[in-house]
Amino acid sequence: MKLDPSRHSVISEHILEFDHSFKWGNVRILDNEHNFYKRLTSEMIHIKEQKIVINSQKDSESLNNVYTEILYELAK
């Protein structure tokens, strides 16, 4: 049975399109925050810090581009 493609996650789409696999046993937690809004901000920052992303980045669109430029400079 095939799942409707519109219900695929970004990870599922990436695996299907590029035939990549992930090392699920080799993951690390980048941050731990109990406050919901701080956690969203932290997630946006960590997504924007990545040079190679599979994340659609729709959840990080609200992070102002000024911060994006600063993050890119810090990552150098």
mmCIF file of the N, C-alpha and C atoms, coordinates in Angstrom:
data_MODEL
# 
_entry.id   MODEL 
# 
loop_
_atom_site.group_PDB 
_atom_site.id 
_atom_site.type_symbol 
_atom_site.label_atom_id 
_atom_site.label_alt_id 
_atom_site.label_comp_id 
_atom_site.label_asym_id 
_atom_site.label_entity_id 
_atom_site.label_seq_id 
_atom_site.pdbx_PDB_ins_code 
_atom_site.Cartn_x 
_atom_site.Cartn_y 
_atom_site.Cartn_z 
_atom_site.occupancy 
_atom_site.B_iso_or_equiv 
_atom_site.pdbx_formal_charge 
_atom_site.auth_seq_id 
_atom_site.auth_comp_id 
_atom_site.auth_asym_id 
_atom_site.auth_atom_id 
_atom_site.pdbx_PDB_model_num 
ATOM 1   N N  . MET A 1 1  ? 0.838  -1.173 0.000  1.00 0.00 ? 1  MET A N  1 
ATOM 2   C CA . MET A 1 1  ? 0.000  0.000  0.000  1.00 0.00 ? 1  MET A CA 1 
ATOM 3   C C  . MET A 1 1  ? 0.889  1.244  0.000  1.00 0.00 ? 1  MET A C  1 
ATOM 4   N N  . LYS A 1 2  ? 0.608  2.177  -0.889 1.00 0.00 ? 2  LYS A N  1 
ATOM 5   C CA . LYS A 1 2  ? 1.387  3.405  -0.957 1.00 0.00 ? 2  LYS A CA 1 
ATOM 6   C C  . LYS A 1 2  ? 0.663  4.526  -0.225 1.00 0.00 ? 2  LYS A C  1 
ATOM 7   N N  . LEU A 1 3  ? 1.444  5.305  0.486  1.00 0.00 ? 3  LEU A N  1 
ATOM 8   C CA . LEU A 1 3  ? 0.901  6.452  1.199  1.00 0.00 ? 3  LEU A CA 1 
ATOM 9   C C  . LEU A 1 3  ? 0.756  7.611  0.218  1.00 0.00 ? 3  LEU A C  1 
ATOM 10  N N  . ASP A 1 4  ? -0.303 8.361  0.349  1.00 0.00 ? 4  ASP A N  1 
ATOM 11  C CA . ASP A 1 4  ? -0.529 9.535  -0.487 1.00 0.00 ? 4  ASP A CA 1 
ATOM 12  C C  . ASP A 1 4  ? 0.672  10.470 -0.349 1.00 0.00 ? 4  ASP A C  1 
ATOM 13  N N  . PRO A 1 5  ? 1.330  10.842 -1.479 1.00 0.00 ? 5  PRO A N  1 
ATOM 14  C CA . PRO A 1 5  ? 2.532  11.702 -1.413 1.00 0.00 ? 5  PRO A CA 1 
ATOM 15  C C  . PRO A 1 5  ? 2.317  13.017 -0.676 1.00 0.00 ? 5  PRO A C  1 
ATOM 16  N N  . SER A 1 6  ? 1.099  13.524 -0.655 1.00 0.00 ? 6  SER A N  1 
ATOM 17  C CA . SER A 1 6  ? 0.849  14.784 0.047  1.00 0.00 ? 6  SER A CA 1 
ATOM 18  C C  . SER A 1 6  ? 0.976  14.622 1.561  1.00 0.00 ? 6  SER A C  1 
ATOM 19  N N  . ARG A 1 7  ? 1.021  13.391 2.027  1.00 0.00 ? 7  ARG A N  1 
ATOM 20  C CA . ARG A 1 7  ? 1.145  13.127 3.464  1.00 0.00 ? 7  ARG A CA 1 
ATOM 21  C C  . ARG A 1 7  ? 2.565  12.767 3.867  1.00 0.00 ? 7  ARG A C  1 
ATOM 22  N N  . HIS A 1 8  ? 3.508  12.788 2.938  1.00 0.00 ? 8  HIS A N  1 
ATOM 23  C CA . HIS A 1 8  ? 4.901  12.475 3.251  1.00 0.00 ? 8  HIS A CA 1 
ATOM 24  C C  . HIS A 1 8  ? 5.522  13.604 4.066  1.00 0.00 ? 8  HIS A C  1 
ATOM 25  N N  . SER A 1 9  ? 6.376  13.232 4.981  1.00 0.00 ? 9  SER A N  1 
ATOM 26  C CA . SER A 1 9  ? 7.151  14.241 5.702  1.00 0.00 ? 9  SER A CA 1 
ATOM 27  C C  . SER A 1 9  ? 8.301  14.689 4.806  1.00 0.00 ? 9  SER A C  1 
ATOM 28  N N  . VAL A 1 10 ? 8.971  15.754 5.197  1.00 0.00 ? 10 VAL A N  1 
ATOM 29  C CA . VAL A 1 10 ? 10.130 16.229 4.448  1.00 0.00 ? 10 VAL A CA 1 
ATOM 30  C C  . VAL A 1 10 ? 11.198 15.138 4.393  1.00 0.00 ? 10 VAL A C  1 
ATOM 31  N N  . ILE A 1 11 ? 11.358 14.417 5.482  1.00 0.00 ? 11 ILE A N  1 
ATOM 32  C CA . ILE A 1 11 ? 12.351 13.342 5.539  1.00 0.00 ? 11 ILE A CA 1 
ATOM 33  C C  . ILE A 1 11 ? 11.967 12.218 4.582  1.00 0.00 ? 11 ILE A C  1 
ATOM 34  N N  . SER A 1 12 ? 10.699 11.837 4.578  1.00 0.00 ? 12 SER A N  1 
ATOM 35  C CA . SER A 1 12 ? 10.241 10.782 3.666  1.00 0.00 ? 12 SER A CA 1 
ATOM 36  C C  . SER A 1 12 ? 10.461 11.184 2.216  1.00 0.00 ? 12 SER A C  1 
ATOM 37  N N  . GLU A 1 13 ? 10.119 12.417 1.889  1.00 0.00 ? 13 GLU A N  1 
ATOM 38  C CA . GLU A 1 13 ? 10.316 12.900 0.513  1.00 0.00 ? 13 GLU A CA 1 
ATOM 39  C C  . GLU A 1 13 ? 11.793 12.860 0.129  1.00 0.00 ? 13 GLU A C  1 
ATOM 40  N N  . HIS A 1 14 ? 12.659 13.278 1.045  1.00 0.00 ? 14 HIS A N  1 
ATOM 41  C CA . HIS A 1 14 ? 14.094 13.292 0.780  1.00 0.00 ? 14 HIS A CA 1 
ATOM 42  C C  . HIS A 1 14 ? 14.618 11.872 0.546  1.00 0.00 ? 14 HIS A C  1 
ATOM 43  N N  . ILE A 1 15 ? 14.209 10.944 1.378  1.00 0.00 ? 15 ILE A N  1 
ATOM 44  C CA . ILE A 1 15 ? 14.639 9.543  1.227  1.00 0.00 ? 15 ILE A CA 1 
ATOM 45  C C  . ILE A 1 15 ? 14.194 8.990  -0.117 1.00 0.00 ? 15 ILE A C  1 
ATOM 46  N N  . LEU A 1 16 ? 12.941 9.252  -0.483 1.00 0.00 ? 16 LEU A N  1 
ATOM 47  C CA . LEU A 1 16 ? 12.413 8.741  -1.750 1.00 0.00 ? 16 LEU A CA 1 
ATOM 48  C C  . LEU A 1 16 ? 13.076 9.403  -2.957 1.00 0.00 ? 16 LEU A C  1 
ATOM 49  N N  . GLU A 1 17 ? 13.293 10.708 -2.893 1.00 0.00 ? 17 GLU A N  1 
ATOM 50  C CA . GLU A 1 17 ? 13.846 11.433 -4.036 1.00 0.00 ? 17 GLU A CA 1 
ATOM 51  C C  . GLU A 1 17 ? 15.336 11.160 -4.252 1.00 0.00 ? 17 GLU A C  1 
ATOM 52  N N  . PHE A 1 18 ? 16.108 11.087 -3.182 1.00 0.00 ? 18 PHE A N  1 
ATOM 53  C CA . PHE A 1 18 ? 17.560 10.977 -3.302 1.00 0.00 ? 18 PHE A CA 1 
ATOM 54  C C  . PHE A 1 18 ? 18.116 9.614  -2.901 1.00 0.00 ? 18 PHE A C  1 
ATOM 55  N N  . ASP A 1 19 ? 17.262 8.706  -2.465 1.00 0.00 ? 19 ASP A N  1 
ATOM 56  C CA . ASP A 1 19 ? 17.666 7.377  -2.034 1.00 0.00 ? 19 ASP A CA 1 
ATOM 57  C C  . ASP A 1 19 ? 18.729 7.446  -0.931 1.00 0.00 ? 19 ASP A C  1 
ATOM 58  N N  . HIS A 1 20 ? 18.564 8.432  -0.033 1.00 0.00 ? 20 HIS A N  1 
ATOM 59  C CA . HIS A 1 20 ? 19.461 8.580  1.109  1.00 0.00 ? 20 HIS A CA 1 
ATOM 60  C C  . HIS A 1 20 ? 18.871 7.867  2.309  1.00 0.00 ? 20 HIS A C  1 
ATOM 61  N N  . SER A 1 21 ? 19.717 7.515  3.227  1.00 0.00 ? 21 SER A N  1 
ATOM 62  C CA . SER A 1 21 ? 19.236 6.995  4.500  1.00 0.00 ? 21 SER A CA 1 
ATOM 63  C C  . SER A 1 21 ? 19.862 7.822  5.617  1.00 0.00 ? 21 SER A C  1 
ATOM 64  N N  . PHE A 1 22 ? 19.294 7.748  6.776  1.00 0.00 ? 22 PHE A N  1 
ATOM 65  C CA . PHE A 1 22 ? 19.766 8.531  7.908  1.00 0.00 ? 22 PHE A CA 1 
ATOM 66  C C  . PHE A 1 22 ? 20.293 7.611  8.993  1.00 0.00 ? 22 PHE A C  1 
ATOM 67  N N  . LYS A 1 23 ? 21.256 8.077  9.747  1.00 0.00 ? 23 LYS A N  1 
ATOM 68  C CA . LYS A 1 23 ? 21.827 7.320  10.865 1.00 0.00 ? 23 LYS A CA 1 
ATOM 69  C C  . LYS A 1 23 ? 21.029 7.666  12.120 1.00 0.00 ? 23 LYS A C  1 
ATOM 70  N N  . TRP A 1 24 ? 19.874 7.029  12.259 1.00 0.00 ? 24 TRP A N  1 
ATOM 71  C CA . TRP A 1 24 ? 18.973 7.344  13.360 1.00 0.00 ? 24 TRP A CA 1 
ATOM 72  C C  . TRP A 1 24 ? 19.583 7.030  14.725 1.00 0.00 ? 24 TRP A C  1 
ATOM 73  N N  . GLY A 1 25 ? 20.555 6.147  14.775 1.00 0.00 ? 25 GLY A N  1 
ATOM 74  C CA . GLY A 1 25 ? 21.201 5.832  16.041 1.00 0.00 ? 25 GLY A CA 1 
ATOM 75  C C  . GLY A 1 25 ? 22.297 6.816  16.401 1.00 0.00 ? 25 GLY A C  1 
ATOM 76  N N  . ASN A 1 26 ? 22.592 7.760  15.509 1.00 0.00 ? 26 ASN A N  1 
ATOM 77  C CA . ASN A 1 26 ? 23.676 8.718  15.717 1.00 0.00 ? 26 ASN A CA 1 
ATOM 78  C C  . ASN A 1 26 ? 23.119 10.143 15.648 1.00 0.00 ? 26 ASN A C  1 
ATOM 79  N N  . VAL A 1 27 ? 22.168 10.452 16.510 1.00 0.00 ? 27 VAL A N  1 
ATOM 80  C CA . VAL A 1 27 ? 21.576 11.789 16.533 1.00 0.00 ? 27 VAL A CA 1 
ATOM 81  C C  . VAL A 1 27 ? 22.021 12.507 17.794 1.00 0.00 ? 27 VAL A C  1 
ATOM 82  N N  . ARG A 1 28 ? 21.907 13.821 17.774 1.00 0.00 ? 28 ARG A N  1 
ATOM 83  C CA . ARG A 1 28 ? 22.218 14.569 18.991 1.00 0.00 ? 28 ARG A CA 1 
ATOM 84  C C  . ARG A 1 28 ? 21.196 15.675 19.177 1.00 0.00 ? 28 ARG A C  1 
ATOM 85  N N  . ILE A 1 29 ? 20.916 15.974 20.407 1.00 0.00 ? 29 ILE A N  1 
ATOM 86  C CA . ILE A 1 29 ? 19.980 17.036 20.757 1.00 0.00 ? 29 ILE A CA 1 
ATOM 87  C C  . ILE A 1 29 ? 20.756 18.336 20.796 1.00 0.00 ? 29 ILE A C  1 
ATOM 88  N N  . LEU A 1 30 ? 20.318 19.316 20.015 1.00 0.00 ? 30 LEU A N  1 
ATOM 89  C CA . LEU A 1 30 ? 21.035 20.577 19.914 1.00 0.00 ? 30 LEU A CA 1 
ATOM 90  C C  . LEU A 1 30 ? 20.685 21.546 21.032 1.00 0.00 ? 30 LEU A C  1 
ATOM 91  N N  . ASP A 1 31 ? 19.489 21.416 21.583 1.00 0.00 ? 31 ASP A N  1 
ATOM 92  C CA . ASP A 1 31 ? 19.067 22.339 22.625 1.00 0.00 ? 31 ASP A CA 1 
ATOM 93  C C  . ASP A 1 31 ? 17.920 21.704 23.390 1.00 0.00 ? 31 ASP A C  1 
ATOM 94  N N  . ASN A 1 32 ? 17.717 22.160 24.605 1.00 0.00 ? 32 ASN A N  1 
ATOM 95  C CA . ASN A 1 32 ? 16.613 21.691 25.425 1.00 0.00 ? 32 ASN A CA 1 
ATOM 96  C C  . ASN A 1 32 ? 15.997 22.911 26.075 1.00 0.00 ? 32 ASN A C  1 
ATOM 97  N N  . GLU A 1 33 ? 14.765 23.209 25.746 1.00 0.00 ? 33 GLU A N  1 
ATOM 98  C CA . GLU A 1 33 ? 14.096 24.394 26.271 1.00 0.00 ? 33 GLU A CA 1 
ATOM 99  C C  . GLU A 1 33 ? 12.655 24.039 26.625 1.00 0.00 ? 33 GLU A C  1 
ATOM 100 N N  . HIS A 1 34 ? 12.243 24.342 27.846 1.00 0.00 ? 34 HIS A N  1 
ATOM 101 C CA . HIS A 1 34 ? 10.894 24.017 28.298 1.00 0.00 ? 34 HIS A CA 1 
ATOM 102 C C  . HIS A 1 34 ? 9.868  25.043 27.845 1.00 0.00 ? 34 HIS A C  1 
ATOM 103 N N  . ASN A 1 35 ? 10.267 26.302 27.711 1.00 0.00 ? 35 ASN A N  1 
ATOM 104 C CA . ASN A 1 35 ? 9.357  27.356 27.289 1.00 0.00 ? 35 ASN A CA 1 
ATOM 105 C C  . ASN A 1 35 ? 9.070  27.207 25.792 1.00 0.00 ? 35 ASN A C  1 
ATOM 106 N N  . PHE A 1 36 ? 7.789  27.116 25.429 1.00 0.00 ? 36 PHE A N  1 
ATOM 107 C CA . PHE A 1 36 ? 7.396  26.862 24.049 1.00 0.00 ? 36 PHE A CA 1 
ATOM 108 C C  . PHE A 1 36 ? 7.952  27.909 23.079 1.00 0.00 ? 36 PHE A C  1 
ATOM 109 N N  . TYR A 1 37 ? 7.810  29.183 23.382 1.00 0.00 ? 37 TYR A N  1 
ATOM 110 C CA . TYR A 1 37 ? 8.242  30.246 22.464 1.00 0.00 ? 37 TYR A CA 1 
ATOM 111 C C  . TYR A 1 37 ? 9.761  30.312 22.344 1.00 0.00 ? 37 TYR A C  1 
ATOM 112 N N  . LYS A 1 38 ? 10.447 30.091 23.450 1.00 0.00 ? 38 LYS A N  1 
ATOM 113 C CA . LYS A 1 38 ? 11.907 30.040 23.384 1.00 0.00 ? 38 LYS A CA 1 
ATOM 114 C C  . LYS A 1 38 ? 12.355 28.832 22.571 1.00 0.00 ? 38 LYS A C  1 
ATOM 115 N N  . ARG A 1 39 ? 11.625 27.717 22.705 1.00 0.00 ? 39 ARG A N  1 
ATOM 116 C CA . ARG A 1 39 ? 11.952 26.510 21.946 1.00 0.00 ? 39 ARG A CA 1 
ATOM 117 C C  . ARG A 1 39 ? 11.759 26.750 20.449 1.00 0.00 ? 39 ARG A C  1 
ATOM 118 N N  . LEU A 1 40 ? 10.699 27.448 20.047 1.00 0.00 ? 40 LEU A N  1 
ATOM 119 C CA . LEU A 1 40 ? 10.488 27.769 18.640 1.00 0.00 ? 40 LEU A CA 1 
ATOM 120 C C  . LEU A 1 40 ? 11.620 28.645 18.100 1.00 0.00 ? 40 LEU A C  1 
ATOM 121 N N  . THR A 1 41 ? 12.019 29.625 18.900 1.00 0.00 ? 41 THR A N  1 
ATOM 122 C CA . THR A 1 41 ? 13.119 30.498 18.484 1.00 0.00 ? 41 THR A CA 1 
ATOM 123 C C  . THR A 1 41 ? 14.409 29.708 18.351 1.00 0.00 ? 41 THR A C  1 
ATOM 124 N N  . SER A 1 42 ? 14.682 28.848 19.299 1.00 0.00 ? 42 SER A N  1 
ATOM 125 C CA . SER A 1 42 ? 15.880 28.012 19.247 1.00 0.00 ? 42 SER A CA 1 
ATOM 126 C C  . SER A 1 42 ? 15.867 27.124 18.008 1.00 0.00 ? 42 SER A C  1 
ATOM 127 N N  . GLU A 1 43 ? 14.699 26.551 17.706 1.00 0.00 ? 43 GLU A N  1 
ATOM 128 C CA . GLU A 1 43 ? 14.590 25.696 16.529 1.00 0.00 ? 43 GLU A CA 1 
ATOM 129 C C  . GLU A 1 43 ? 14.860 26.491 15.251 1.00 0.00 ? 43 GLU A C  1 
ATOM 130 N N  . MET A 1 44 ? 14.303 27.696 15.168 1.00 0.00 ? 44 MET A N  1 
ATOM 131 C CA . MET A 1 44 ? 14.545 28.528 13.981 1.00 0.00 ? 44 MET A CA 1 
ATOM 132 C C  . MET A 1 44 ? 16.031 28.821 13.816 1.00 0.00 ? 44 MET A C  1 
ATOM 133 N N  . ILE A 1 45 ? 16.687 29.140 14.915 1.00 0.00 ? 45 ILE A N  1 
ATOM 134 C CA . ILE A 1 45 ? 18.119 29.458 14.862 1.00 0.00 ? 45 ILE A CA 1 
ATOM 135 C C  . ILE A 1 45 ? 18.915 28.234 14.410 1.00 0.00 ? 45 ILE A C  1 
ATOM 136 N N  . HIS A 1 46 ? 18.628 27.078 14.969 1.00 0.00 ? 46 HIS A N  1 
ATOM 137 C CA . HIS A 1 46 ? 19.371 25.874 14.591 1.00 0.00 ? 46 HIS A CA 1 
ATOM 138 C C  . HIS A 1 46 ? 19.116 25.479 13.142 1.00 0.00 ? 46 HIS A C  1 
ATOM 139 N N  . ILE A 1 47 ? 17.911 25.685 12.662 1.00 0.00 ? 47 ILE A N  1 
ATOM 140 C CA . ILE A 1 47 ? 17.618 25.393 11.252 1.00 0.00 ? 47 ILE A CA 1 
ATOM 141 C C  . ILE A 1 47 ? 18.400 26.345 10.357 1.00 0.00 ? 47 ILE A C  1 
ATOM 142 N N  . LYS A 1 48 ? 18.391 27.627 10.696 1.00 0.00 ? 48 LYS A N  1 
ATOM 143 C CA . LYS A 1 48 ? 19.082 28.633 9.879  1.00 0.00 ? 48 LYS A CA 1 
ATOM 144 C C  . LYS A 1 48 ? 20.602 28.462 9.917  1.00 0.00 ? 48 LYS A C  1 
ATOM 145 N N  . GLU A 1 49 ? 21.137 27.874 10.969 1.00 0.00 ? 49 GLU A N  1 
ATOM 146 C CA . GLU A 1 49 ? 22.584 27.662 11.070 1.00 0.00 ? 49 GLU A CA 1 
ATOM 147 C C  . GLU A 1 49 ? 23.090 26.602 10.088 1.00 0.00 ? 49 GLU A C  1 
ATOM 148 N N  . GLN A 1 50 ? 22.209 25.742 9.638  1.00 0.00 ? 50 GLN A N  1 
ATOM 149 C CA . GLN A 1 50 ? 22.621 24.631 8.783  1.00 0.00 ? 50 GLN A CA 1 
ATOM 150 C C  . GLN A 1 50 ? 22.926 25.105 7.363  1.00 0.00 ? 50 GLN A C  1 
ATOM 151 N N  . LYS A 1 51 ? 24.014 24.612 6.813  1.00 0.00 ? 51 LYS A N  1 
ATOM 152 C CA . LYS A 1 51 ? 24.371 24.946 5.431  1.00 0.00 ? 51 LYS A CA 1 
ATOM 153 C C  . LYS A 1 51 ? 23.676 24.000 4.464  1.00 0.00 ? 51 LYS A C  1 
ATOM 154 N N  . ILE A 1 52 ? 23.547 22.745 4.844  1.00 0.00 ? 52 ILE A N  1 
ATOM 155 C CA . ILE A 1 52 ? 22.854 21.754 4.025  1.00 0.00 ? 52 ILE A CA 1 
ATOM 156 C C  . ILE A 1 52 ? 21.618 21.329 4.808  1.00 0.00 ? 52 ILE A C  1 
ATOM 157 N N  . VAL A 1 53 ? 20.449 21.638 4.266  1.00 0.00 ? 53 VAL A N  1 
ATOM 158 C CA . VAL A 1 53 ? 19.217 21.368 4.997  1.00 0.00 ? 53 VAL A CA 1 
ATOM 159 C C  . VAL A 1 53 ? 18.251 20.534 4.171  1.00 0.00 ? 53 VAL A C  1 
ATOM 160 N N  . ILE A 1 54 ? 17.469 19.738 4.843  1.00 0.00 ? 54 ILE A N  1 
ATOM 161 C CA . ILE A 1 54 ? 16.350 19.079 4.191  1.00 0.00 ? 54 ILE A CA 1 
ATOM 162 C C  . ILE A 1 54 ? 15.051 19.680 4.703  1.00 0.00 ? 54 ILE A C  1 
ATOM 163 N N  . ASN A 1 55 ? 15.148 20.492 5.749  1.00 0.00 ? 55 ASN A N  1 
ATOM 164 C CA . ASN A 1 55 ? 13.975 21.125 6.323  1.00 0.00 ? 55 ASN A CA 1 
ATOM 165 C C  . ASN A 1 55 ? 13.406 22.127 5.322  1.00 0.00 ? 55 ASN A C  1 
ATOM 166 N N  . SER A 1 56 ? 12.100 22.167 5.177  1.00 0.00 ? 56 SER A N  1 
ATOM 167 C CA . SER A 1 56 ? 11.468 23.095 4.235  1.00 0.00 ? 56 SER A CA 1 
ATOM 168 C C  . SER A 1 56 ? 11.628 24.544 4.676  1.00 0.00 ? 56 SER A C  1 
ATOM 169 N N  . GLN A 1 57 ? 12.002 24.772 5.898  1.00 0.00 ? 57 GLN A N  1 
ATOM 170 C CA . GLN A 1 57 ? 12.260 26.074 6.505  1.00 0.00 ? 57 GLN A CA 1 
ATOM 171 C C  . GLN A 1 57 ? 11.034 26.972 6.574  1.00 0.00 ? 57 GLN A C  1 
ATOM 172 N N  . LYS A 1 58 ? 9.852  26.416 6.392  1.00 0.00 ? 58 LYS A N  1 
ATOM 173 C CA . LYS A 1 58 ? 8.638  27.212 6.549  1.00 0.00 ? 58 LYS A CA 1 
ATOM 174 C C  . LYS A 1 58 ? 8.473  27.664 7.999  1.00 0.00 ? 58 LYS A C  1 
ATOM 175 N N  . ASP A 1 59 ? 8.963  26.855 8.924  1.00 0.00 ? 59 ASP A N  1 
ATOM 176 C CA . ASP A 1 59 ? 8.840  27.206 10.334 1.00 0.00 ? 59 ASP A CA 1 
ATOM 177 C C  . ASP A 1 59 ? 9.896  28.208 10.784 1.00 0.00 ? 59 ASP A C  1 
ATOM 178 N N  . SER A 1 60 ? 10.813 28.578 9.910  1.00 0.00 ? 60 SER A N  1 
ATOM 179 C CA . SER A 1 60 ? 11.838 29.552 10.281 1.00 0.00 ? 60 SER A CA 1 
ATOM 180 C C  . SER A 1 60 ? 11.715 30.846 9.482  1.00 0.00 ? 60 SER A C  1 
ATOM 181 N N  . GLU A 1 61 ? 10.634 30.998 8.738  1.00 0.00 ? 61 GLU A N  1 
ATOM 182 C CA . GLU A 1 61 ? 10.437 32.206 7.936  1.00 0.00 ? 61 GLU A CA 1 
ATOM 183 C C  . GLU A 1 61 ? 10.259 33.453 8.787  1.00 0.00 ? 61 GLU A C  1 
ATOM 184 N N  . SER A 1 62 ? 9.759  33.299 9.999  1.00 0.00 ? 62 SER A N  1 
ATOM 185 C CA . SER A 1 62 ? 9.517  34.474 10.836 1.00 0.00 ? 62 SER A CA 1 
ATOM 186 C C  . SER A 1 62 ? 10.783 35.010 11.496 1.00 0.00 ? 62 SER A C  1 
ATOM 187 N N  . LEU A 1 63 ? 11.903 34.312 11.345 1.00 0.00 ? 63 LEU A N  1 
ATOM 188 C CA . LEU A 1 63 ? 13.166 34.820 11.885 1.00 0.00 ? 63 LEU A CA 1 
ATOM 189 C C  . LEU A 1 63 ? 13.691 35.899 10.947 1.00 0.00 ? 63 LEU A C  1 
ATOM 190 N N  . ASN A 1 64 ? 13.863 37.088 11.456 1.00 0.00 ? 64 ASN A N  1 
ATOM 191 C CA . ASN A 1 64 ? 14.299 38.223 10.649 1.00 0.00 ? 64 ASN A CA 1 
ATOM 192 C C  . ASN A 1 64 ? 15.621 37.925 9.955  1.00 0.00 ? 64 ASN A C  1 
ATOM 193 N N  . ASN A 1 65 ? 15.769 38.378 8.714  1.00 0.00 ? 65 ASN A N  1 
ATOM 194 C CA . ASN A 1 65 ? 16.978 38.126 7.927  1.00 0.00 ? 65 ASN A CA 1 
ATOM 195 C C  . ASN A 1 65 ? 18.235 38.716 8.550  1.00 0.00 ? 65 ASN A C  1 
ATOM 196 N N  . VAL A 1 66 ? 18.093 39.731 9.385  1.00 0.00 ? 66 VAL A N  1 
ATOM 197 C CA . VAL A 1 66 ? 19.248 40.297 10.081 1.00 0.00 ? 66 VAL A CA 1 
ATOM 198 C C  . VAL A 1 66 ? 19.922 39.196 10.909 1.00 0.00 ? 66 VAL A C  1 
ATOM 199 N N  . TYR A 1 67 ? 19.120 38.393 11.589 1.00 0.00 ? 67 TYR A N  1 
ATOM 200 C CA . TYR A 1 67 ? 19.666 37.310 12.403 1.00 0.00 ? 67 TYR A CA 1 
ATOM 201 C C  . TYR A 1 67 ? 20.275 36.217 11.535 1.00 0.00 ? 67 TYR A C  1 
ATOM 202 N N  . THR A 1 68 ? 19.675 35.989 10.386 1.00 0.00 ? 68 THR A N  1 
ATOM 203 C CA . THR A 1 68 ? 20.203 34.978 9.471  1.00 0.00 ? 68 THR A CA 1 
ATOM 204 C C  . THR A 1 68 ? 21.620 35.341 9.048  1.00 0.00 ? 68 THR A C  1 
ATOM 205 N N  . GLU A 1 69 ? 21.838 36.596 8.702  1.00 0.00 ? 69 GLU A N  1 
ATOM 206 C CA . GLU A 1 69 ? 23.174 37.051 8.301  1.00 0.00 ? 69 GLU A CA 1 
ATOM 207 C C  . GLU A 1 69 ? 24.173 36.914 9.454  1.00 0.00 ? 69 GLU A C  1 
ATOM 208 N N  . ILE A 1 70 ? 23.753 37.237 10.651 1.00 0.00 ? 70 ILE A N  1 
ATOM 209 C CA . ILE A 1 70 ? 24.624 37.101 11.816 1.00 0.00 ? 70 ILE A CA 1 
ATOM 210 C C  . ILE A 1 70 ? 24.986 35.631 12.031 1.00 0.00 ? 70 ILE A C  1 
ATOM 211 N N  . LEU A 1 71 ? 24.003 34.745 11.917 1.00 0.00 ? 71 LEU A N  1 
ATOM 212 C CA . LEU A 1 71 ? 24.259 33.314 12.096 1.00 0.00 ? 71 LEU A CA 1 
ATOM 213 C C  . LEU A 1 71 ? 25.230 32.789 11.053 1.00 0.00 ? 71 LEU A C  1 
ATOM 214 N N  . TYR A 1 72 ? 25.078 33.228 9.801  1.00 0.00 ? 72 TYR A N  1 
ATOM 215 C CA . TYR A 1 72 ? 25.998 32.808 8.750  1.00 0.00 ? 72 TYR A CA 1 
ATOM 216 C C  . TYR A 1 72 ? 27.417 33.265 9.054  1.00 0.00 ? 72 TYR A C  1 
ATOM 217 N N  . GLU A 1 73 ? 27.556 34.479 9.561  1.00 0.00 ? 73 GLU A N  1 
ATOM 218 C CA . GLU A 1 73 ? 28.892 34.998 9.900  1.00 0.00 ? 73 GLU A CA 1 
ATOM 219 C C  . GLU A 1 73 ? 29.497 34.228 11.069 1.00 0.00 ? 73 GLU A C  1 
ATOM 220 N N  . LEU A 1 74 ? 28.688 33.910 12.056 1.00 0.00 ? 74 LEU A N  1 
ATOM 221 C CA . LEU A 1 74 ? 29.191 33.147 13.204 1.00 0.00 ? 74 LEU A CA 1 
ATOM 222 C C  . LEU A 1 74 ? 29.591 31.733 12.829 1.00 0.00 ? 74 LEU A C  1 
ATOM 223 N N  . ALA A 1 75 ? 28.943 31.177 11.806 1.00 0.00 ? 75 ALA A N  1 
ATOM 224 C CA . ALA A 1 75 ? 29.227 29.801 11.396 1.00 0.00 ? 75 ALA A CA 1 
ATOM 225 C C  . ALA A 1 75 ? 30.530 29.678 10.610 1.00 0.00 ? 75 ALA A C  1 
ATOM 226 N N  . LYS A 1 76 ? 31.078 30.790 10.172 1.00 0.00 ? 76 LYS A N  1 
ATOM 227 C CA . LYS A 1 76 ? 32.333 30.749 9.369  1.00 0.00 ? 76 LYS A CA 1 
ATOM 228 C C  . LYS A 1 76 ? 33.508 30.319 10.193 1.00 0.00 ? 76 LYS A C  1 
# 
